[in-house]
């Protein structure tokens, strides 16, 4: 199964505080930007039990995960909703300024996208939804234009958390689903992000 594309990166801020054992309530979700890449690292325990001088059991459960997302832009609205920057309006005429302070703590959001797959020359679409992620802006950089343009992109780094979404007590990290059509993949993400 070849991976040949990625599209439709969205986020949805938490609406209030999540109570363990219940579904997360999100505010209105938004499409973030044109998606370039999402690198997800699943962190697992590695805790073997040895007996008779050999490994007889091992715990490889998930502890958390990280997401490095790259896009073509970070819309101004995301600076506060996604990255936790403070927004103030001042001056004449009024100008909006964003700033980050020492104790800025980015909010929790849900995050999703879909990737395009190909099997035997047939396209499929796999959607992902990460229930609870906390993003922070990566390092800033700027480069002068020279003879050949070097496209600059935006990168944010996220830490993902496990959440209890129902009465089973199980910890959920992310959902994913494969679809035959692009429309179905988008609809699945929109339903989770509260996008109409």
ZADO-1210 file (C-alpha; in nm, 4 decimals, padded with zeros to 6 digits):
<atoms>
<atom x="00.0000" y="00.0000" z="00.0000" code="UNK" pos="1"/>
<atom x="00.1753" y="00.3149" z="-00.1229" code="UNK" pos="2"/>
<atom x="00.1227" y="00.6516" z="00.0428" code="UNK" pos="3"/>
<atom x="00.0955" y="00.9160" z="-00.2263" code="UNK" pos="4"/>
<atom x="-00.0509" y="01.2273" z="-00.0652" code="UNK" pos="5"/>
<atom x="-00.1872" y="01.4179" z="00.2351" code="UNK" pos="6"/>
<atom x="-00.4698" y="01.6721" z="00.2587" code="UNK" pos="7"/>
<atom x="-00.7178" y="01.8570" z="00.4734" code="UNK" pos="8"/>
<atom x="-00.5431" y="01.9336" z="00.8034" code="UNK" pos="9"/>
<atom x="-00.7920" y="02.0613" z="01.0600" code="UNK" pos="10"/>
<atom x="-00.8007" y="02.1395" z="01.4301" code="UNK" pos="11"/>
<atom x="-01.0789" y="02.1859" z="01.6842" code="UNK" pos="12"/>
<atom x="-01.0266" y="02.3552" z="02.0232" code="UNK" pos="13"/>
<atom x="-01.1585" y="02.1936" z="02.3374" code="UNK" pos="14"/>
<atom x="-01.4852" y="02.3439" z="02.4591" code="UNK" pos="15"/>
<atom x="-01.4385" y="02.3548" z="02.8342" code="UNK" pos="16"/>
<atom x="-01.2587" y="02.0905" z="03.0391" code="UNK" pos="17"/>
<atom x="-01.2758" y="01.7262" z="02.9445" code="UNK" pos="18"/>
<atom x="-01.4142" y="01.4915" z="03.2086" code="UNK" pos="19"/>
<atom x="-01.2487" y="01.1470" z="03.1931" code="UNK" pos="20"/>
<atom x="-01.4943" y="00.8777" z="03.0925" code="UNK" pos="21"/>
<atom x="-01.6909" y="01.1070" z="02.8620" code="UNK" pos="22"/>
<atom x="-01.6586" y="01.2154" z="02.5000" code="UNK" pos="23"/>
<atom x="-01.4564" y="01.5311" z="02.4367" code="UNK" pos="24"/>
<atom x="-01.6632" y="01.8358" z="02.3437" code="UNK" pos="25"/>
<atom x="-01.4890" y="02.0472" z="02.0814" code="UNK" pos="26"/>
<atom x="-01.5575" y="02.3994" z="01.9692" code="UNK" pos="27"/>
<atom x="-01.5919" y="02.4801" z="01.6012" code="UNK" pos="28"/>
<atom x="-01.3143" y="02.3219" z="01.3993" code="UNK" pos="29"/>
<atom x="-01.1183" y="02.4940" z="01.1252" code="UNK" pos="30"/>
<atom x="-00.9099" y="02.3947" z="00.8269" code="UNK" pos="31"/>
<atom x="-00.5558" y="02.4929" z="00.9215" code="UNK" pos="32"/>
<atom x="-00.3748" y="02.5477" z="00.5907" code="UNK" pos="33"/>
<atom x="-00.2434" y="02.3560" z="00.2915" code="UNK" pos="34"/>
<atom x="-00.0934" y="02.0415" z="00.4417" code="UNK" pos="35"/>
<atom x="00.2597" y="01.9442" z="00.3445" code="UNK" pos="36"/>
<atom x="00.3499" y="01.6729" z="00.5945" code="UNK" pos="37"/>
<atom x="00.2636" y="01.5214" z="00.9308" code="UNK" pos="38"/>
<atom x="00.5223" y="01.3077" z="01.1068" code="UNK" pos="39"/>
<atom x="00.3760" y="01.1117" z="01.3963" code="UNK" pos="40"/>
<atom x="00.5945" y="00.9274" z="01.6456" code="UNK" pos="41"/>
<atom x="00.4191" y="00.6793" z="01.8753" code="UNK" pos="42"/>
<atom x="00.6095" y="00.6411" z="02.2017" code="UNK" pos="43"/>
<atom x="00.5821" y="00.2991" z="02.3641" code="UNK" pos="44"/>
<atom x="00.6964" y="00.1350" z="02.6817" code="UNK" pos="45"/>
<atom x="00.9549" y="-00.1404" z="02.6484" code="UNK" pos="46"/>
<atom x="00.9405" y="-00.3334" z="02.9718" code="UNK" pos="47"/>
<atom x="01.0440" y="-00.6984" z="02.9339" code="UNK" pos="48"/>
<atom x="01.0103" y="-00.9758" z="03.1910" code="UNK" pos="49"/>
<atom x="01.2850" y="-01.2369" z="03.1907" code="UNK" pos="50"/>
<atom x="01.2612" y="-01.5954" z="03.3131" code="UNK" pos="51"/>
<atom x="01.4821" y="-01.8979" z="03.2624" code="UNK" pos="52"/>
<atom x="01.7428" y="-01.6660" z="03.1147" code="UNK" pos="53"/>
<atom x="01.5168" y="-01.5475" z="02.8311" code="UNK" pos="54"/>
<atom x="01.2503" y="-01.2865" z="02.7603" code="UNK" pos="55"/>
<atom x="00.9100" y="-01.4357" z="02.8428" code="UNK" pos="56"/>
<atom x="00.6819" y="-01.1283" z="02.8446" code="UNK" pos="57"/>
<atom x="00.6994" y="-00.7684" z="02.7291" code="UNK" pos="58"/>
<atom x="00.4876" y="-00.4563" z="02.7751" code="UNK" pos="59"/>
<atom x="00.4832" y="-00.2457" z="02.4574" code="UNK" pos="60"/>
<atom x="00.1896" y="-00.0225" z="02.5460" code="UNK" pos="61"/>
<atom x="00.1590" y="00.3350" z="02.4179" code="UNK" pos="62"/>
<atom x="00.2574" y="00.6153" z="02.6554" code="UNK" pos="63"/>
<atom x="00.2038" y="00.9212" z="02.4326" code="UNK" pos="64"/>
<atom x="00.2880" y="01.0480" z="02.0855" code="UNK" pos="65"/>
<atom x="00.4316" y="01.3480" z="01.9068" code="UNK" pos="66"/>
<atom x="00.3259" y="01.5191" z="01.5841" code="UNK" pos="67"/>
<atom x="00.5403" y="01.7450" z="01.3677" code="UNK" pos="68"/>
<atom x="00.3129" y="01.9194" z="01.1200" code="UNK" pos="69"/>
<atom x="00.4350" y="02.1267" z="00.8259" code="UNK" pos="70"/>
<atom x="00.2085" y="02.3553" z="00.6250" code="UNK" pos="71"/>
<atom x="00.2293" y="02.6468" z="00.3876" code="UNK" pos="72"/>
<atom x="00.0894" y="02.8966" z="00.6415" code="UNK" pos="73"/>
<atom x="-00.0259" y="02.9498" z="00.9986" code="UNK" pos="74"/>
<atom x="-00.3419" y="03.1629" z="00.9848" code="UNK" pos="75"/>
<atom x="-00.3606" y="03.4485" z="01.2337" code="UNK" pos="76"/>
<atom x="-00.6613" y="03.2893" z="01.4057" code="UNK" pos="77"/>
<atom x="-00.4493" y="02.9841" z="01.4892" code="UNK" pos="78"/>
<atom x="-00.1891" y="03.1898" z="01.6767" code="UNK" pos="79"/>
<atom x="-00.4265" y="03.2168" z="01.9724" code="UNK" pos="80"/>
<atom x="-00.6514" y="02.9127" z="01.9301" code="UNK" pos="81"/>
<atom x="-00.3759" y="02.6653" z="01.8489" code="UNK" pos="82"/>
<atom x="-00.0532" y="02.8111" z="01.9909" code="UNK" pos="83"/>
<atom x="-00.1831" y="02.9968" z="02.2970" code="UNK" pos="84"/>
<atom x="-00.0433" y="03.3385" z="02.2093" code="UNK" pos="85"/>
<atom x="-00.2032" y="03.6459" z="02.3656" code="UNK" pos="86"/>
<atom x="-00.3877" y="03.8884" z="02.1365" code="UNK" pos="87"/>
<atom x="-00.4251" y="04.2584" z="02.2155" code="UNK" pos="88"/>
<atom x="-00.5717" y="04.5441" z="02.0132" code="UNK" pos="89"/>
<atom x="-00.4314" y="04.8924" z="02.0666" code="UNK" pos="90"/>
<atom x="-00.3281" y="05.2129" z="01.8942" code="UNK" pos="91"/>
<atom x="-00.4954" y="05.4420" z="01.6435" code="UNK" pos="92"/>
<atom x="-00.5909" y="05.2984" z="01.4081" code="UNK" pos="93"/>
<atom x="-00.6384" y="04.9829" z="01.6114" code="UNK" pos="94"/>
<atom x="-00.3771" y="04.7199" z="01.5392" code="UNK" pos="95"/>
<atom x="-00.3841" y="04.3632" z="01.6629" code="UNK" pos="96"/>
<atom x="-00.0641" y="04.2368" z="01.8206" code="UNK" pos="97"/>
<atom x="00.0148" y="03.8811" z="01.9236" code="UNK" pos="98"/>
<atom x="00.2755" y="03.7905" z="02.1782" code="UNK" pos="99"/>
<atom x="00.3974" y="03.4891" z="02.3690" code="UNK" pos="100"/>
<atom x="00.4966" y="03.5104" z="02.7338" code="UNK" pos="101"/>
<atom x="00.6967" y="03.2827" z="02.9580" code="UNK" pos="102"/>
<atom x="00.3899" y="03.1106" z="03.0982" code="UNK" pos="103"/>
<atom x="00.2002" y="03.0830" z="02.7686" code="UNK" pos="104"/>
<atom x="00.0476" y="02.7372" z="02.7701" code="UNK" pos="105"/>
<atom x="-00.1036" y="02.6279" z="02.4389" code="UNK" pos="106"/>
<atom x="-00.4581" y="02.4887" z="02.4657" code="UNK" pos="107"/>
<atom x="-00.5631" y="02.1332" z="02.3931" code="UNK" pos="108"/>
<atom x="-00.7094" y="02.0647" z="02.0502" code="UNK" pos="109"/>
<atom x="-00.8216" y="01.7761" z="01.8376" code="UNK" pos="110"/>
<atom x="-00.6265" y="01.7409" z="01.5136" code="UNK" pos="111"/>
<atom x="-00.6933" y="01.5511" z="01.1939" code="UNK" pos="112"/>
<atom x="-00.6048" y="01.4998" z="00.8297" code="UNK" pos="113"/>
<atom x="-00.6260" y="01.2318" z="00.5661" code="UNK" pos="114"/>
<atom x="-00.3659" y="01.0673" z="00.3501" code="UNK" pos="115"/>
<atom x="-00.4034" y="00.9246" z="00.0033" code="UNK" pos="116"/>
<atom x="-00.3125" y="00.5610" z="-00.0594" code="UNK" pos="117"/>
<atom x="-00.2810" y="00.3547" z="-00.3742" code="UNK" pos="118"/>
<atom x="-00.3171" y="-00.0209" z="-00.4046" code="UNK" pos="119"/>
<atom x="-00.3138" y="-00.1952" z="-00.7432" code="UNK" pos="120"/>
<atom x="-00.3660" y="00.1419" z="-00.9139" code="UNK" pos="121"/>
<atom x="-00.6765" y="00.2146" z="-00.7020" code="UNK" pos="122"/>
<atom x="-00.6863" y="00.5149" z="-00.4670" code="UNK" pos="123"/>
<atom x="-00.8029" y="00.4927" z="-00.1072" code="UNK" pos="124"/>
<atom x="-00.8211" y="00.7563" z="00.1623" code="UNK" pos="125"/>
<atom x="-00.7230" y="00.7077" z="00.5278" code="UNK" pos="126"/>
<atom x="-00.8459" y="00.9665" z="00.7778" code="UNK" pos="127"/>
<atom x="-00.6871" y="01.0306" z="01.1174" code="UNK" pos="128"/>
<atom x="-00.8186" y="01.2068" z="01.4261" code="UNK" pos="129"/>
<atom x="-00.5926" y="01.2709" z="01.7265" code="UNK" pos="130"/>
<atom x="-00.8140" y="01.3378" z="02.0271" code="UNK" pos="131"/>
<atom x="-00.5940" y="01.5605" z="02.2443" code="UNK" pos="132"/>
<atom x="-00.2868" y="01.7438" z="02.1193" code="UNK" pos="133"/>
<atom x="-00.0943" y="02.0436" z="02.2499" code="UNK" pos="134"/>
<atom x="00.0976" y="02.2292" z="01.9793" code="UNK" pos="135"/>
<atom x="00.3852" y="02.4772" z="02.0001" code="UNK" pos="136"/>
<atom x="00.5555" y="02.6768" z="01.7284" code="UNK" pos="137"/>
<atom x="00.8852" y="02.5406" z="01.6047" code="UNK" pos="138"/>
<atom x="01.1936" y="02.7596" z="01.5593" code="UNK" pos="139"/>
<atom x="01.1528" y="03.0734" z="01.3478" code="UNK" pos="140"/>
<atom x="01.3684" y="03.1415" z="01.0455" code="UNK" pos="141"/>
<atom x="01.3812" y="03.3841" z="00.7560" code="UNK" pos="142"/>
<atom x="01.5975" y="03.3780" z="00.4428" code="UNK" pos="143"/>
<atom x="01.6581" y="03.6438" z="00.1812" code="UNK" pos="144"/>
<atom x="01.5439" y="03.5756" z="-00.1734" code="UNK" pos="145"/>
<atom x="01.8211" y="03.4782" z="-00.4121" code="UNK" pos="146"/>
<atom x="01.8378" y="03.3593" z="-00.7719" code="UNK" pos="147"/>
<atom x="01.6416" y="03.0430" z="-00.6958" code="UNK" pos="148"/>
<atom x="01.3459" y="03.0626" z="-00.4583" code="UNK" pos="149"/>
<atom x="01.3661" y="02.8414" z="-00.1511" code="UNK" pos="150"/>
<atom x="01.0112" y="02.7876" z="-00.0363" code="UNK" pos="151"/>
<atom x="00.9702" y="02.8610" z="00.3340" code="UNK" pos="152"/>
<atom x="00.7125" y="02.6605" z="00.5256" code="UNK" pos="153"/>
<atom x="00.5670" y="02.6643" z="00.8753" code="UNK" pos="154"/>
<atom x="00.6152" y="02.3894" z="01.1297" code="UNK" pos="155"/>
<atom x="00.4462" y="02.3205" z="01.4608" code="UNK" pos="156"/>
<atom x="00.5313" y="02.0473" z="01.7101" code="UNK" pos="157"/>
<atom x="00.2604" y="01.8706" z="01.9040" code="UNK" pos="158"/>
<atom x="00.2494" y="01.6434" z="02.2070" code="UNK" pos="159"/>
<atom x="-00.0387" y="01.3964" z="02.2044" code="UNK" pos="160"/>
<atom x="-00.2148" y="01.2578" z="02.5100" code="UNK" pos="161"/>
<atom x="-00.4256" y="00.9547" z="02.5842" code="UNK" pos="162"/>
<atom x="-00.7832" y="01.0213" z="02.6959" code="UNK" pos="163"/>
<atom x="-01.0647" y="00.8166" z="02.8469" code="UNK" pos="164"/>
<atom x="-01.3639" y="00.8719" z="02.6203" code="UNK" pos="165"/>
<atom x="-01.6146" y="00.6291" z="02.7694" code="UNK" pos="166"/>
<atom x="-01.6956" y="00.4178" z="03.0729" code="UNK" pos="167"/>
<atom x="-01.4659" y="00.1298" z="02.9746" code="UNK" pos="168"/>
<atom x="-01.1635" y="00.3021" z="03.1302" code="UNK" pos="169"/>
<atom x="-00.9608" y="00.2409" z="02.8138" code="UNK" pos="170"/>
<atom x="-00.7191" y="00.5138" z="02.7059" code="UNK" pos="171"/>
<atom x="-00.7683" y="00.6330" z="02.3489" code="UNK" pos="172"/>
<atom x="-00.4934" y="00.8074" z="02.1529" code="UNK" pos="173"/>
<atom x="-00.6253" y="00.8406" z="01.7986" code="UNK" pos="174"/>
<atom x="-00.8854" y="00.7065" z="01.5562" code="UNK" pos="175"/>
<atom x="-00.8340" y="00.6244" z="01.1907" code="UNK" pos="176"/>
<atom x="-01.0503" y="00.4874" z="00.9120" code="UNK" pos="177"/>
<atom x="-00.9988" y="00.3949" z="00.5462" code="UNK" pos="178"/>
<atom x="-01.2479" y="00.5050" z="00.2808" code="UNK" pos="179"/>
<atom x="-01.3079" y="00.4423" z="-00.0867" code="UNK" pos="180"/>
<atom x="-01.3805" y="00.8076" z="-00.1662" code="UNK" pos="181"/>
<atom x="-01.2257" y="01.1409" z="-00.0775" code="UNK" pos="182"/>
<atom x="-01.5665" y="01.2833" z="00.0143" code="UNK" pos="183"/>
<atom x="-01.6162" y="01.0137" z="00.2791" code="UNK" pos="184"/>
<atom x="-01.2701" y="01.0793" z="00.4254" code="UNK" pos="185"/>
<atom x="-01.3416" y="01.4513" z="00.4556" code="UNK" pos="186"/>
<atom x="-01.6882" y="01.3963" z="00.6034" code="UNK" pos="187"/>
<atom x="-01.5448" y="01.1666" z="00.8726" code="UNK" pos="188"/>
<atom x="-01.2943" y="01.4340" z="00.9796" code="UNK" pos="189"/>
<atom x="-01.5551" y="01.7126" z="00.9670" code="UNK" pos="190"/>
<atom x="-01.7864" y="01.5147" z="01.1959" code="UNK" pos="191"/>
<atom x="-01.5137" y="01.4871" z="01.4597" code="UNK" pos="192"/>
<atom x="-01.4005" y="01.8490" z="01.4286" code="UNK" pos="193"/>
<atom x="-01.7507" y="01.9976" z="01.4328" code="UNK" pos="194"/>
<atom x="-01.7127" y="02.1497" z="01.0868" code="UNK" pos="195"/>
<atom x="-02.0380" y="02.1941" z="00.8967" code="UNK" pos="196"/>
</atoms>
